[in-house]
């Protein structure tokens, strides 16, 4: 009886730990998704600014009081910011892939535990 109780208690604790890990991964995945959406918005805004600035540099749009040097400086800043956002996006995508792999590993471990729990005759 004691061994059975200990085994059930251990199984219950294991299930709780698994559930906690799944929730942590879920929260992290949701945070990554939100960050990716925010990143996409910022990239769109940068793209729009870049297009306007390129038009001004080509003389297609009214540049107002800006001189060419100032516009080139702004354009380089936009390019640097866009590259920074692209690197950050790559990092977020790697984190998302890690989460997917961790989830897959967890499911495989659960299947293994279920198979190991089957008595010898059924195996």
N, C-alpha and C positions, 0 to 999 in steps of 0.2 A: 504493500500500500504506500509506504513512504517513497519508494522509488517512483511509483506512478505519479504521486503528488508532485514530487520534485520535477519530474519530466513535464508534467502539465504546466507547472509554474514556469519552468524554463521556456517552454513553447510560447506561453502567454507573453513573457517578457521579450522574447525574440520577435514576436509579432508586433508588439508595441514599438520596439526599436526600429523595425522595418517601416512601420507606418510613419514614425517621426522622420526617418531619413527621406521617405517619399515626400512628405510635406515640405521638408527643407528644400529638396530639389524642385518641387513645384513652385515654391515662393521665389527661388532663385531664377527659375525659368521665366516666371512672370515678370520679374524685375528686368531680366535681359530683354524680353520682348518689348517692354515699355521703353527701355533705353534705345533699342533699335528703331522704334517708331519716332522717338524724339530726334534721333540722329537723322532719320530720313527727312523730317521736317526742316532741320537745320541745313541739310544738304540742298534741299529744294530752294530754300531762301538764298543760299550762297550762289546757286546756279543762276537764279534770276538776277541777283546783283552783278554777277560776272558777265552775263549777257548784256546788261545795260552799260556796264563799264567798257566792254569791248566795242559796243556801238559808238560810245563817246570817243574812244581812242581812234576809231576809224573815221570819225568825223560825220557819222551817219545821224548822230543825235546832238542836241544842244548841250555842250559841256559847261555852259555858264562861265563861272570865274575860275574853274580848275585849269591848271596848266598840265601839260603832257607828263611831266615828271611826277607830279602828284598822282595823276591817274595811273601811271605805271606802278607806282609804289602801292596803291590800293589794290591793283590787279594782282601783284605778287603776294600781297597779304591774303587775298582771297584764295589764291592757289595753295598757299601754305596751309591755310585753315581747312581747305577741302582735303588736302593730303592727310592732315591730322585726323580728320573725321573718317577718312577711309581706313586708316590704320586702326582706329578705335572700333570701327565696324568689323574689321577682320578679327580683332580680339574678342568681340562679343559673339561672333559666329563660332569661334573656337570654343568659347565657354558653353554655348548652346550645344555644340556637338559633344563636348565632354559630359554634359548633363544627360544627353540621350544615351550615351554609352554606359554611364553609371546606372541609368534606369534599366537598360537592357541586361546589364550584369546582375542587378538585383532580381529581376524576373527569372533569370537563369538559375541563380542561387536558390530561389524559392522553389523552382521546379525540381532541382536536385534534392532539396530537403524533403519534398513530398515523395520523391521516388525512394529516398533512403528510409523513409518512415514505413514503407510497405514491408510486411513480414516476409521472411525468407521463402515461404512456400509460393507466394504470389509472384515473386521476382522471377 
